[in-house]
Amino acid sequence: MRLGIDIGGTKTAAVAIDADGELSDQVRMPTGFGAEAVVATALRTVERMSEVAGVRAASFTSIGIGIPGAVDSATGRVEHAVNLGLEGLDLGRRLSDRLGVEVRVENDVKAAALGAHHLLGSTGGGAVSGERRTTSMAYLNLGTGLAAGVVLDGRLLRGGHGVAGEIGHIPIDPAGVRCGCGQRGCLETVASGLAIARTWPTASEHPARELFDAADAGDARAIAVREEFFAGVATAVRLLVLTVDVDAVVVGGGLAALGEPLLVGIRRILNRWAADSAFLASIDLAARVQVVPPGFPAAAVGAALVGEHPWLKSSS
C-alpha cells in the first residue's frame, strides 16, 4: 500500500492507494506553521493513516509528500515555502529517519499533475470525462496563484532547473499590474484567485463563487470581470498546448470547484478564438480542456506515485 500526503498552507490531505491503484483510505487534518510544525503534521498524518488503514507506518511500500515551494526531488529538501514558514527544510530525510521508510518529496503542483494523469488512466485512457485518449497532459493549477505541471508519456517534466510549468510568471501584458514576482502583467495577475480578489474585492470567504453568481444574475461589472478571468485561463490553455502539444489540459486547484461553469466559460473563449483562426480551429483547443472532478485529491495521489517510482517520473 502506497501513502501520499499533500501538505497545504492550512490543510493536509493524505490518501492510501492499494495494489490495484485504487484509493482505499483518506484523511485530512490542519497544517502547522514552521519547520517543526510541518514535520509534526506529516508524522501525525502518517500515524492517523496507519490507524485508518490498519497497518504500521513501516508497512507502507512507499511514502510521498507534495508540498508548496521549491523542492529538490533528489534530496527531499524544501525551500521558499513561505505560506508554511519554510525557508529550508530537509523534509524527506527527517521523515525517513523517523519513520524507517524512504520518503520522497515533490512540489505540490507537479505532484498533482501526476495525480491527474493517474486519473486519466483510471478512466480507461481517456480524459477526465472519457472523451478522448491521452498520452500527454498538462495540469493547470488555478488557486491563489497559477502554475502548471506537464506529464509526457508518464514522465514529469521538470526542466533544466526545476521550473518547468511556472507559466503564471510569463508576462502577457507589459502595461499590466505588477506581479508578486516583480514583473508586470504576468498571466497570474489575470487568471488566479489573487486576480479575482483584486478585480472583484469583497468580504466574502468565496470571492470567485460570489463573482460567478453576480455575473449569472446579470451584473454588468461582474460579467466583465469574469470574462477577463476566462480569457486569462484560456490563454494559459493555449500557451500550454502550443508549447508542448499536450493531448489534455486538466484544470485543478481551488478554483476548479467552480466546476461546469468554469469549463463552459474556458471552452467558449477558446471556440471564439478558433472561429477567427483556422490554425487554432485545426488544433481544437476547447476539446482538450477538462476539470478535475470535485473532491479528487490530485496532489496526494500524485505524491503517492512519486513515492513509488521517483526515477520514472522525471524528465528534463
C-alpha atoms as one frame of an Amber mdcrd trajectory, in Angstrom:
protein
   0.000   0.000   0.000   1.324   3.428  -1.010   0.802   6.591   1.022   0.603
  10.083  -0.454   0.425  13.285   1.613  -0.448  16.754   0.313   0.756  19.416
   2.769  -1.107  22.649   2.052  -0.964  26.066   3.640  -3.860  25.347   6.010
  -4.838  21.700   5.476  -3.038  18.419   4.915  -4.693  15.611   2.972  -3.498
  12.029   2.663  -4.562   9.008   0.640  -3.592   5.350   0.620  -3.513   3.597
  -2.730  -3.805  -0.175  -2.938  -2.005  -2.555  -5.283  -4.683  -2.057  -7.971
  -4.199   1.699  -7.990  -7.487   2.370  -6.203  -7.849   4.948  -3.439  -8.549
   2.950  -0.304  -8.427   5.462   2.578  -8.265   9.226   3.039  -7.635  11.539
   5.999  -7.456  15.308   6.480  -6.029  17.453   9.254  -4.806  21.020   9.865
  -1.274  22.001   8.836   1.132  23.525  11.339   3.262  26.594  10.567   7.042
  26.487  10.624   9.566  23.721  10.095   8.956  21.761  13.290   5.188  22.060
  12.971   5.250  20.859   9.350   7.334  17.817  10.299   4.946  17.112  13.185
   1.950  17.449  10.862   3.434  14.909   8.451   4.186  12.467  11.267   0.677
  12.824  12.718  -0.784  12.257   9.274   1.196   9.051   8.797   0.132   7.893
  12.253  -3.521   8.641  11.569  -3.439   6.949   8.172  -1.812   3.901   9.749
  -4.727   3.705  12.176  -7.331   4.120   9.433  -5.663   1.606   7.106  -4.923
  -0.826   9.938  -1.200  -1.102   9.172   2.070   0.026  10.733   3.819   3.036
   9.182   6.742   0.810   8.195   4.293  -1.359   6.244   3.693   1.289   3.579
   5.631   0.299   0.476   6.292   3.965  -0.252   5.526   7.393   1.168   5.444
  10.563  -0.917   4.890  14.197   0.032   3.547  17.018  -2.115   4.337  20.465
  -0.710   4.473  24.082  -1.969   7.796  25.744  -2.617  10.994  24.912  -4.444
  11.640  21.204  -3.942  14.812  19.290  -4.704  13.180  15.960  -5.506  16.531
  14.165  -5.332  17.206  15.173  -1.718  13.756  15.971  -0.377  14.778  19.487
   0.656  12.142  22.243   0.559  12.959  25.940   0.065  10.831  29.099  -0.081
   7.510  27.607   1.060   6.550  30.964   2.542   2.930  30.083   3.340   4.259
  27.293   5.553   7.044  29.322   7.114   9.763  27.233   5.457  12.990  28.700
   4.120  14.970  25.469   4.163  13.909  22.075   5.475  15.325  18.619   4.765
  11.817  17.194   4.966  12.471  13.908   3.179  15.485  12.998   5.297  13.871
  13.967   8.591  10.738  11.959   7.910  12.666   8.967   6.574  14.799   8.911
   9.733  11.725   8.990  11.975   9.582   6.521  10.042  12.123   3.996   8.817
  10.687   4.267   5.299  12.119   6.291   2.429  10.038   9.431   1.963  10.087
  11.199  -1.402   9.155  14.881  -1.687   7.824  16.769  -4.723   6.391  20.207
  -5.416   2.634  20.068  -4.860   1.614  21.206  -8.353   3.947  18.711 -10.007
   2.605  16.003  -7.699  -0.955  17.000  -8.615  -0.033  16.666 -12.285   0.910
  13.032 -11.664  -2.323  12.552  -9.741  -4.406  13.961 -12.579  -2.517  11.780
 -15.039  -3.327   8.749 -12.866  -6.991   9.763 -13.017  -6.872   9.863 -16.811
  -5.511   6.327 -16.836  -8.144   5.125 -14.379 -10.879   6.279 -16.760  -9.697
   3.919 -19.467  -7.032   6.088 -21.087  -9.392   8.930 -21.918  -9.572  12.401
 -20.489 -11.315  13.076 -17.187 -14.680  12.950 -18.895 -13.639   9.962 -21.001
 -13.958  11.941 -24.230 -10.583  11.265 -25.847  -7.396   9.287 -25.397  -4.373
  10.996 -23.862  -0.672  10.211 -23.899   0.403  13.630 -22.636  -1.197  16.032
 -20.222  -0.770  19.419 -18.572  -2.238  20.068 -15.147  -3.246  23.726 -14.792
  -3.454  24.668 -11.122  -5.843  27.556 -10.504  -5.531  28.552  -6.881  -4.284
  31.646  -5.129  -1.693  31.742  -7.893  -1.325  29.923 -11.209   1.145  27.210
 -12.217   1.222  24.051 -14.292   2.748  20.595 -14.307   3.389  18.651 -17.510
   3.420  14.860 -17.870   4.749  13.403 -21.128   4.483   9.634 -21.642   4.115
   9.147 -17.898   7.174  11.247 -17.076   7.020  14.506 -15.160   8.699  17.377
 -16.984  10.881  19.420 -14.609  13.211  21.244 -16.981  16.869  22.052 -16.512
  16.367  23.986 -13.271  13.093  22.571 -11.977  10.884  25.489 -13.050   9.087
  23.882 -15.992   5.399  24.774 -15.750   5.796  28.122 -13.956   3.649  29.745
 -16.621   1.953  32.053 -14.138   5.016  34.269 -14.350   5.020  34.628 -18.116
   4.196  38.313 -18.840   1.326  38.745 -21.283   0.762  42.493 -20.806   3.811
  44.770 -20.369   1.480  47.537 -19.137  -0.318  45.283 -16.665  -0.244  45.328
 -12.880   2.896  44.353 -11.027   3.075  40.663 -10.147   4.409  39.329  -6.855
   7.429  38.033  -8.792   8.418  41.609  -9.680   7.396  41.564 -13.343   4.397
  43.307 -14.868   1.338  41.772 -16.473   2.086  38.139 -15.679  -0.534  35.544
 -16.532  -1.123  35.025 -12.807  -2.328  38.631 -12.494  -5.385  37.872 -14.656
  -6.062  34.156 -14.065  -5.860  33.244 -10.380  -7.570  33.652  -7.048  -5.406
  36.705  -6.414  -6.561  38.198  -9.714 -10.208  37.724  -8.788  -9.640  39.193
  -5.315  -8.038  42.264  -6.914 -10.648  42.825  -9.625 -13.668  41.782  -7.546
 -12.972  42.997  -3.983 -15.418  41.555  -1.458 -15.687  40.462   2.148 -16.984
  37.059   1.036 -14.985  33.971   2.007 -15.541  32.723  -1.563 -14.972  35.695
  -3.899 -14.857  33.576  -7.054 -18.213  31.984  -6.264 -19.703  35.387  -5.474
 -18.317  36.750  -8.754 -19.839  33.914 -10.780 -23.193  34.260  -9.003 -23.267
  38.019  -9.624 -22.412  37.506 -13.295 -25.159  34.889 -13.623 -27.572  37.405
 -12.084 -26.719  39.919 -14.825 -24.339  42.281 -13.006 -22.510  44.012 -15.878
 -19.296  44.597 -13.955 -19.226  41.004 -12.703 -19.716  39.756 -16.250 -16.761
  41.848 -17.452 -14.507  40.648 -14.619 -15.474  37.034 -15.188 -14.827  37.330
 -18.919 -11.346  38.686 -18.227 -10.727  35.723 -15.924 -11.983  33.224 -18.522
  -9.735  34.826 -21.150  -6.738  34.550 -18.835  -7.325  30.854 -18.178  -7.942
  30.231 -21.880  -4.621  31.974 -22.590  -2.919  29.550 -20.207  -4.509  26.594
 -22.015  -3.421  27.929 -25.400   0.104  28.542 -24.144   0.444  25.014 -22.777
  -0.863  23.347 -25.927   1.214  25.470 -28.289   4.339  24.883 -26.199   4.209
  21.121 -25.597   1.158  19.990 -27.644  -0.421  18.032 -24.793  -3.494  15.932
 -25.506  -5.307  17.259 -22.439  -5.174  20.252 -20.142  -6.714  19.303 -16.805
  -7.739  22.249 -14.646  -7.387  21.741 -10.899  -6.700  23.722  -7.751  -9.146
  25.555  -5.524 -10.917  27.380  -8.364 -11.663  24.081 -10.093 -14.509  23.801
  -7.554 -16.381  26.231  -9.827 -16.931  23.141 -11.951 -19.010  23.123 -15.118
 -19.462  26.922 -15.371 -15.678  27.301 -15.356 -15.230  24.651 -18.044 -18.005
  26.110 -20.211 -16.507  29.593 -19.944 -12.998  28.479 -20.879 -14.252  26.464
 -23.844 -16.441  29.337 -25.058 -13.429  31.680 -25.201 -11.287  29.070 -26.961
 -14.021  28.380 -29.507 -14.416  32.117 -30.130 -10.709  32.403 -30.865 -10.893
  29.348 -33.126 -13.684  30.966 -35.129 -11.228  33.729 -36.097  -8.216  31.478
 -36.699  -8.072  28.464 -38.983  -4.863  27.455 -37.234  -6.452  27.419 -33.765
  -9.506  25.666 -35.164  -7.269  22.917 -36.533  -5.811  22.056 -33.116  -9.186
  22.005 -31.299  -8.111  23.582 -28.026 -11.570  23.534 -26.453 -11.880  19.757
 -26.715  -8.617  19.278 -24.825  -9.758  21.056 -21.640 -11.135  19.152 -18.656
 -11.739  19.966 -14.997 -10.742  17.699 -12.112 -13.851  16.109 -10.534 -14.901
  17.630  -7.190 -13.142  16.081  -4.230 -10.422  14.253  -6.163  -7.178  14.648
  -4.111  -4.846  15.082  -7.079  -1.748  16.228  -5.166  -1.991  13.472  -2.547
  -2.496  10.803  -5.214   0.440  12.152  -7.187   2.587  12.222  -4.067   1.907
   8.515  -3.577   3.058   7.875  -7.135   6.215   9.947  -6.634   6.917   7.842
  -3.572   6.763   4.618  -5.553   8.572   5.481  -8.778  10.584   8.702  -8.434
  13.097   7.603 -11.050  10.339   7.047 -13.617   8.599  10.333 -13.017  11.087
  12.940 -14.088  12.436  14.300 -17.319  14.454  17.333 -18.192
